[in-house]
Amino acid sequence: MLCEPCDDECGEHCCQPPWQSDRRVVTLLNASSVKEPVYGRSISSASCNIMMRAIDNAVSRKECVPSWDAETWCVLLQHVESMLEKNLRKHSLLRQVDSCKSAIVFGDLHGQYSTLQNWLRVLGHPRENPDCAYVFCGDYVDRGPQSLETAASILCLSAENPNVCALRGNHELKEINFMFGLSEELIKRLGMAKGKLVWSRLNSAFETLPIMARIGTSTLCMHGGIHADLDLNALSSVKTRVSTITPNGEAGGDSSIQNSSFYNVLWSDPKPSGNSMYGKSSRGGGIVTYSPEAVDEFFDRHGIKDGRIFRAHQVVDGFADAPGHDRVHTVFSAPFAWHSDMSTRSKNIGGVVQMKLNSNGTLKSFKPRLTKKADAESDEIYD
């Protein structure tokens, strides 16, 4: 197993939250904070919808997203954000996904826009499969070369299609994507001032994303994992935007949540059985690891029979059962994932999970769909 983001074969992660590893990041974020941009022109909702459809068409037809200026991107993202915020008020941080016969779960995509296009080419576009739920488990940005296009496309898909659910990963926290690629990409493409505006606008949209999805009655999707204090009822009661999620006792903004259990939904990792159900992660910062016994206790406590967790967060060859677990499965969708230095790539294959549901919402079956092994990414590895 490769580690994110250092990619050493250590089985653990070296990525630490910035408030744990480098408090200078908080200072830099405050220094680079940007007020709401004042635009010289207005764009109607109808025009924004047309732009969203242009992004949608680019994804489905394997075309380039239009090269809009920073001002246009900001207005579009603000429009998408308002749609996503309405969804959040309706559904909460725990998104219940019902009325579907099947589902597809995606793992990390990390700025690989062509990967998103290829997966939707071979799996079908969400609007073509209204009875199938599409659940994206976070980490749309950083490391890859086209974070803006990747994130904007997934946000538009989630805003426009009721059968699409985009979840928040740890890289959809501004403290992380400030450090690991998104801000640098936007500044290089748009200039310092305008790049910061789009970075701020995109992170504002991320604040409206749920952090967990429940497909039917027994299947949970998230980016990281569980925590001893995680309560699904508490999670489902939060229906307002969250600027950032930090451990208890850590500083945050006016709309931040200081909650270790919610925080670990984005950060925690599975571990084999041991002396305790939960352990301390090498990531630090209040992040835990959870055992098979912890998973069993979690589902029993919530009355979920035959429950399973599908999560992302770790680089695997497309799909893998978590070591020592039979109810936790890791999905990583980006083949040939870029390393943190953006100069080299791993040779992993990518994958998604396709599942079928019974009429009562329980999981009937699931199987991974993987890319082919190759020396370089190409369209053919998806067929």
PAZALO-481157 format. One record per residue (C-alpha): x, y, z. Coordinates in nm, 4 decimals. Each point is the difference from the previous one (the first is absolute). Example, Ala and Ser with C-alpha at 12.3 -4.5 7.8 and 13.67 -1.06 7.14 Angstrom:
<rs>
[r [1.2300,-0.4500,0.7800]] [r [0.1370,0.3440,-0.0660]] 
</rs>
This chain:
<rs>
[r [0.0000,0.0000,0.0000]] [r [0.1265,0.3474,-0.0834]] [r [-0.0234,0.2870,0.2409]] [r [-0.1623,0.3347,-0.0673]] [r [0.1543,0.2398,-0.0684]] [r [0.3587,-0.1220,0.0474]] [r [-0.0547,-0.3217,-0.2002]] [r [0.2455,-0.2016,0.2068]] [r [-0.0925,-0.3641,0.0389]] [r [-0.0564,0.0381,0.3725]] [r [-0.3654,-0.0906,0.0323]] [r [-0.0607,0.3201,0.1950]] [r [-0.0408,0.3633,-0.0937]] [r [0.2435,0.2836,0.0536]] [r [-0.2492,0.2715,-0.0875]] [r [-0.0689,0.1940,0.3192]] [r [-0.2608,0.2685,0.0507]] [r [0.1700,0.3419,-0.0278]] [r [-0.1103,0.1036,0.3479]] [r [0.1972,-0.3035,0.1214]] [r [0.3097,0.0220,-0.2182]] [r [0.0448,0.3684,-0.0825]] [r [-0.1956,0.2792,0.1641]] [r [0.1547,0.2476,-0.2413]] [r [-0.2573,-0.1208,-0.2533]] [r [-0.2787,0.1545,0.2083]] [r [0.1836,0.3331,-0.0064]] [r [0.0507,-0.0232,-0.3746]] [r [-0.3671,-0.0794,-0.0529]] [r [-0.1061,0.2997,0.2040]] [r [0.2446,0.2207,-0.1869]] [r [-0.1291,-0.1178,-0.3380]] [r [-0.3688,0.0057,0.0865]] [r [-0.2105,0.1675,-0.2634]] [r [-0.3259,0.1822,0.0440]] [r [-0.2912,-0.0733,-0.2280]] [r [0.1003,0.1202,-0.3481]] [r [-0.1820,0.2985,-0.1418]] [r [-0.0890,-0.0703,-0.3604]] [r [-0.0246,0.2498,-0.2779]] [r [-0.2828,-0.1889,-0.1631]] [r [-0.2812,-0.2268,0.1087]] [r [-0.0803,-0.3397,-0.1443]] [r [-0.3541,-0.1300,0.0148]] [r [-0.0978,-0.3366,0.1420]] [r [-0.0975,-0.1077,-0.3502]] [r [0.3482,0.0850,-0.1259]] [r [0.1553,-0.1881,0.2910]] [r [-0.2128,-0.3021,-0.0867]] [r [0.1266,0.0200,-0.3576]] [r [0.3583,0.0089,0.1291]] [r [-0.0692,-0.2994,0.2232]] [r [-0.1298,-0.1871,-0.3019]] [r [0.3156,0.0978,-0.1917]] [r [0.2078,-0.1629,0.2737]] [r [-0.2303,-0.3011,-0.0012]] [r [0.0309,-0.0379,-0.3768]] [r [0.3778,0.0309,0.0197]] [r [0.0138,-0.2841,0.2513]] [r [-0.2273,-0.2326,-0.1966]] [r [0.1565,0.0772,-0.3402]] [r [0.3613,-0.0054,0.1233]] [r [0.0513,0.3626,-0.0934]] [r [0.1857,0.2793,0.1737]] [r [-0.1902,0.2138,0.2468]] [r [-0.0403,0.3538,-0.1410]] [r [0.2876,0.2347,0.0880]] [r [-0.1962,0.2547,0.1995]] [r [0.1579,0.2904,0.1826]] [r [0.0186,0.0093,0.3789]] [r [-0.3045,0.2232,0.0320]] [r [-0.2176,-0.2425,-0.1963]] [r [0.1262,-0.2979,0.2008]] [r [-0.0826,0.1797,0.3248]] [r [-0.3544,0.0845,-0.1045]] [r [-0.0629,-0.3538,-0.1239]] [r [0.1398,-0.1585,0.3169]] [r [-0.2115,0.2320,0.2124]] [r [-0.3095,-0.1116,-0.1924]] [r [0.0888,-0.3679,0.0428]] [r [0.0711,0.0611,0.3673]] [r [-0.3485,0.1431,0.0540]] [r [-0.1527,-0.3139,-0.1548]] [r [0.2151,-0.2277,0.2148]] [r [-0.0864,0.1956,0.3130]] [r [-0.3696,-0.0575,-0.0683]] [r [0.0738,-0.3721,-0.0271]] [r [0.1876,0.0115,0.3311]] [r [-0.2918,0.1673,0.1783]] [r [-0.2246,-0.2723,-0.1395]] [r [0.2225,-0.3000,0.0737]] [r [0.2664,0.0873,0.2682]] [r [0.3658,-0.1024,0.0337]] [r [-0.1251,-0.3589,-0.0241]] [r [-0.1509,-0.0423,-0.3450]] [r [-0.2604,-0.2728,-0.0247]] [r [0.0012,-0.1561,-0.3478]] [r [-0.3242,-0.1839,-0.0741]] [r [-0.2125,-0.0906,-0.3020]] [r [0.2821,-0.1626,-0.1891]] [r [0.0446,-0.3530,-0.1270]] [r [0.3776,0.0247,-0.0280]] [r [0.2891,0.2230,0.0952]] [r [0.3531,0.0878,-0.1081]] [r [0.2548,0.1136,0.2591]] [r [0.3063,0.2026,-0.1002]] [r [0.3186,0.0489,0.1990]] [r [0.2654,0.2719,-0.0266]] [r [0.0360,0.1753,-0.3371]] [r [0.2567,0.2643,0.1026]] [r [-0.0185,0.2426,-0.2892]] [r [0.0030,-0.2644,-0.2747]] [r [-0.2725,0.1463,-0.2183]] [r [0.0546,-0.2452,-0.2868]] [r [-0.0472,-0.2840,0.2490]] [r [-0.3442,0.1349,0.0959]] [r [-0.0904,0.0298,-0.3679]] [r [0.1107,-0.3548,-0.0751]] [r [-0.1873,-0.1527,0.2937]] [r [-0.3244,0.1696,-0.1017]] [r [0.0587,-0.1066,-0.3598]] [r [0.0145,-0.3692,0.0901]] [r [-0.2528,0.0076,0.2879]] [r [-0.2547,0.2345,-0.1549]] [r [-0.0951,0.3535,0.0917]] [r [-0.2230,0.0458,0.3091]] [r [-0.2811,0.1526,-0.2038]] [r [-0.0030,-0.3164,-0.2139]] [r [-0.0313,-0.2204,0.3118]] [r [-0.2600,0.1636,0.2252]] [r [-0.0517,-0.3214,0.2022]] [r [0.3707,-0.0185,0.0846]] [r [0.1566,0.2069,0.2781]] [r [0.3451,0.1502,-0.0630]] [r [0.1895,0.0639,0.3238]] [r [0.3348,0.1819,-0.0086]] [r [0.1979,-0.0456,0.3223]] [r [0.2092,0.3160,-0.0084]] [r [0.3511,0.1176,-0.0880]] [r [-0.0770,0.1612,-0.3338]] [r [0.2889,0.2464,0.0202]] [r [0.3779,0.0164,0.0582]] [r [0.2879,-0.1952,-0.1482]] [r [-0.1539,-0.0413,-0.3484]] [r [0.0289,0.2624,-0.2760]] [r [-0.3671,0.1047,-0.0367]] [r [-0.1518,0.0398,0.3437]] [r [-0.2257,0.2867,-0.1064]] [r [-0.1644,-0.1926,-0.2847]] [r [-0.0295,-0.3196,0.2030]] [r [-0.1580,0.1651,0.3040]] [r [-0.2270,0.2321,-0.1991]] [r [-0.1280,-0.2890,-0.2108]] [r [-0.0838,-0.2153,0.3033]] [r [-0.1636,0.2925,0.1812]] [r [-0.2134,0.0722,-0.3069]] [r [-0.0971,-0.3668,-0.0317]] [r [-0.1035,-0.0075,0.3655]] [r [-0.1942,0.3265,-0.0220]] [r [-0.1913,-0.0952,-0.3165]] [r [-0.0677,-0.3720,0.0438]] [r [-0.1939,-0.1347,0.3007]] [r [0.1680,-0.3395,-0.0428]] [r [0.3505,0.1480,0.0488]] [r [0.1529,0.0596,0.3424]] [r [0.3386,0.1694,0.0389]] [r [0.1536,-0.0457,0.3449]] [r [0.2689,0.2092,0.1633]] [r [0.3464,-0.1480,0.0423]] [r [0.2885,0.1330,0.2041]] [r [0.1376,0.1757,-0.3096]] [r [-0.3234,0.1984,-0.0203]] [r [0.1183,0.1818,0.3133]] [r [0.1662,0.3312,-0.0848]] [r [0.2799,-0.0644,0.2489]] [r [0.0992,-0.3061,-0.2051]] [r [-0.0500,0.1158,-0.3592]] [r [0.1871,0.3219,0.0817]] [r [0.3059,-0.2191,0.0551]] [r [-0.0342,-0.2876,-0.2455]] [r [-0.0625,0.1475,-0.3424]] [r [-0.3354,0.1700,-0.0616]] [r [0.1029,0.3527,0.0958]] [r [0.3261,-0.0294,-0.1927]] [r [-0.1820,-0.1272,-0.3101]] [r [-0.2479,0.2878,0.0034]] [r [0.2632,0.2676,0.0622]] [r [0.2138,-0.1328,-0.2862]] [r [-0.2969,-0.0053,-0.2356]] [r [-0.1797,0.3190,0.1011]] [r [0.2554,0.2154,0.1778]] [r [0.0437,0.0699,0.3694]] [r [-0.3060,0.2157,0.0709]] [r [-0.2460,-0.1752,-0.2310]] [r [0.1307,-0.3445,0.0918]] [r [-0.0687,0.0743,0.3666]] [r [-0.3523,0.1112,-0.0868]] [r [-0.0825,-0.3264,-0.1767]] [r [0.1706,-0.2020,0.2773]] [r [-0.2137,0.1772,0.2595]] [r [-0.3180,-0.0484,-0.2049]] [r [0.0647,-0.3693,-0.0590]] [r [0.0676,-0.0632,0.3674]] [r [-0.3203,0.1832,0.0863]] [r [-0.1860,-0.2501,-0.2190]] [r [0.1754,-0.2891,0.1757]] [r [-0.1514,0.1227,0.3277]] [r [-0.3446,-0.1081,-0.1211]] [r [0.0909,-0.3657,-0.0626]] [r [-0.1172,-0.2858,0.2258]] [r [0.2682,-0.2187,0.1579]] [r [-0.1801,-0.3356,-0.0070]] [r [-0.2567,-0.1776,-0.2164]] [r [-0.2252,-0.2890,0.0926]] [r [-0.1074,-0.2048,-0.2999]] [r [-0.3225,-0.1804,0.0754]] [r [-0.0051,-0.1438,0.3509]] [r [0.3394,-0.1577,0.0607]] [r [0.2759,0.1538,-0.2130]] [r [0.2029,0.2992,0.1191]] [r [0.2360,0.2038,-0.2172]] [r [0.2528,0.2515,0.1295]] [r [0.3534,0.1153,-0.0646]] [r [0.1791,-0.1261,0.3115]] [r [-0.1889,-0.1983,0.2608]] [r [-0.1602,-0.0162,0.3428]] [r [0.0725,0.1111,0.3567]] [r [-0.1075,-0.1315,0.3405]] [r [-0.2268,0.3025,0.0575]] [r [-0.1491,0.0162,-0.3496]] [r [-0.3801,0.0223,0.0176]] [r [-0.1915,-0.0146,-0.3273]] [r [-0.2966,0.1766,0.1575]] [r [0.2233,0.2931,0.0958]] [r [0.1493,0.0055,-0.3483]] [r [-0.3431,0.0052,-0.1637]] [r [-0.1051,0.2943,0.2177]] [r [0.2572,0.2368,-0.1553]] [r [-0.1562,0.1731,-0.2997]] [r [0.2102,0.3150,-0.0200]] [r [0.3238,0.0656,-0.1843]] [r [0.3265,-0.0785,0.1798]] [r [0.3096,0.2074,-0.0751]] [r [0.2392,-0.2584,0.1377]] [r [-0.0053,-0.2976,0.2323]] [r [0.2606,-0.0201,0.2744]] [r [0.0619,-0.2184,0.3057]] [r [-0.1417,0.1089,0.3337]] [r [0.1939,0.2932,0.1366]] [r [0.1411,0.1183,-0.3342]] [r [-0.0803,0.3471,-0.1277]] [r [-0.2294,0.0472,-0.2968]] [r [-0.2106,0.2639,-0.1716]] [r [-0.3477,0.1180,0.0871]] [r [-0.1615,-0.2923,-0.1819]] [r [0.2562,-0.2632,0.0937]] [r [-0.0750,-0.3173,0.1934]] [r [0.2267,-0.1127,0.2829]] [r [-0.0953,-0.3645,0.0107]] [r [0.2501,-0.2853,0.0064]] [r [-0.2483,-0.2556,-0.1313]] [r [-0.1044,0.2072,-0.3040]] [r [0.3664,0.0876,-0.0555]] [r [0.0961,-0.3677,-0.0140]] [r [-0.2636,-0.0697,-0.2661]] [r [0.2419,0.1892,-0.2270]] [r [0.3277,-0.1255,0.1448]] [r [-0.0042,-0.3377,0.1783]] [r [0.1345,-0.3287,-0.1373]] [r [-0.0834,-0.3675,0.0649]] [r [0.2413,-0.2214,0.1918]] [r [0.0141,-0.3749,0.0695]] [r [-0.1238,-0.1472,0.3261]] [r [0.2073,0.0866,0.3055]] [r [-0.0117,0.0776,0.3684]] [r [-0.2509,0.2804,-0.0465]] [r [-0.2806,0.0835,-0.2401]] [r [0.1497,0.3422,-0.0751]] [r [0.3607,0.1107,-0.0160]] [r [0.2006,0.3140,-0.0617]] [r [0.0896,0.0682,-0.3611]] [r [0.3514,0.0916,-0.1080]] [r [-0.1625,0.3014,-0.1619]] [r [-0.0364,0.1576,0.3456]] [r [-0.2439,0.2827,0.0632]] [r [-0.2660,-0.2094,0.1738]] [r [-0.0400,-0.2415,-0.2908]] [r [-0.0828,-0.3605,0.0870]] [r [0.0209,-0.3426,-0.1554]] [r [-0.2887,-0.2439,0.0376]] [r [-0.0074,-0.3789,0.0242]] [r [-0.2501,-0.2573,-0.1315]] [r [-0.1408,-0.0194,0.3539]] [r [-0.0557,0.3755,-0.0034]] [r [-0.1934,-0.0298,-0.3267]] [r [-0.2171,-0.2797,0.1410]] [r [-0.0752,0.2062,0.3128]] [r [-0.0809,0.3076,-0.2088]] [r [-0.2548,-0.1814,-0.2153]] [r [-0.1519,-0.1802,0.3001]] [r [-0.0357,0.3299,0.1875]] [r [-0.1905,0.1501,-0.2938]] [r [-0.2127,-0.3081,-0.0649]] [r [0.1393,-0.0491,-0.3508]] [r [-0.0068,-0.3628,-0.1077]] [r [0.2549,-0.1281,-0.2521]] [r [0.1576,0.3448,-0.0176]] [r [0.2997,0.0788,-0.2180]] [r [0.2268,0.3016,-0.0408]] [r [0.1363,0.1132,-0.3347]] [r [0.2661,0.2671,0.0396]] [r [0.2900,0.1630,-0.1846]] [r [0.3005,0.1855,0.1469]] [r [0.2741,-0.2578,-0.0659]] [r [0.1748,-0.0880,-0.3251]] [r [-0.0783,-0.3604,-0.0934]] [r [-0.0116,-0.1813,-0.3318]] [r [-0.3526,0.1142,-0.0750]] [r [-0.1766,-0.1959,0.2743]] [r [0.1009,-0.1915,0.3106]] [r [-0.1515,-0.1410,0.3154]] [r [0.1523,0.1831,0.2946]] [r [0.2648,-0.2239,0.1640]] [r [-0.1688,-0.2303,0.2490]] [r [-0.3483,0.1318,-0.0827]] [r [-0.2893,-0.1649,-0.1836]] [r [-0.2409,0.2970,0.0270]] [r [0.2299,0.2888,-0.0991]] [r [0.1105,0.0510,-0.3603]] [r [0.2317,0.2641,-0.1470]] [r [-0.0539,0.1480,-0.3472]] [r [0.2537,0.2086,-0.1923]] [r [-0.1133,0.1141,-0.3434]] [r [0.3027,0.1839,-0.1420]] [r [0.2466,-0.2260,-0.1833]] [r [0.3637,0.1090,-0.0190]] [r [-0.0586,0.2386,0.2881]] [r [0.2268,0.3002,0.0159]] [r [0.2405,0.0147,0.2924]] [r [-0.0009,0.3059,0.2229]] [r [0.2945,0.1557,-0.1837]] [r [-0.2040,-0.0030,-0.3247]] [r [0.3059,-0.1231,-0.1900]] [r [-0.0486,-0.3758,0.0210]] [r [-0.2916,-0.2420,-0.0017]] [r [-0.0682,-0.3335,0.1623]] [r [-0.0925,-0.3045,-0.2076]] [r [-0.3240,-0.0824,0.1784]] [r [-0.3125,-0.0953,-0.1878]] [r [-0.3285,0.1802,0.0680]] [r [-0.3391,-0.1351,0.0929]] [r [-0.3607,0.0641,0.0934]] [r [-0.2554,-0.2226,0.1724]] [r [-0.3261,-0.0989,-0.1679]] [r [-0.2727,-0.1290,0.2290]] [r [-0.3546,-0.1292,-0.0289]] [r [-0.2659,0.0516,0.2647]] [r [-0.2943,-0.2074,0.1113]] [r [-0.3486,0.1521,-0.0054]] [r [0.0216,0.0632,0.3768]] [r [0.3195,0.2038,-0.0397]] [r [0.2469,-0.2632,0.1216]] [r [0.3129,-0.0739,-0.1975]] [r [-0.0540,-0.2906,-0.2397]] [r [0.3441,-0.0218,-0.1572]] [r [0.3027,0.2088,-0.0881]] [r [0.3060,-0.0345,-0.2193]] [r [0.2909,0.2252,-0.0894]] [r [0.0594,0.1202,-0.3522]] [r [0.3692,0.0599,-0.0586]] [r [0.2149,0.1599,-0.2651]] [r [0.2437,-0.2161,-0.1891]] [r [0.3647,-0.0094,0.0995]] [r [0.2080,0.2068,-0.2406]] [r [0.3191,0.2023,-0.0150]] [r [-0.1834,0.3277,-0.0481]] [r [-0.3524,0.1311,0.0370]] [r [-0.2076,-0.0215,-0.3176]] [r [-0.3655,-0.0209,-0.0935]] [r [0.0373,-0.3718,-0.0776]] [r [0.0750,-0.1057,0.3587]] [r [-0.3621,0.0731,0.0965]] [r [-0.1655,-0.2203,-0.2634]] 
</rs>
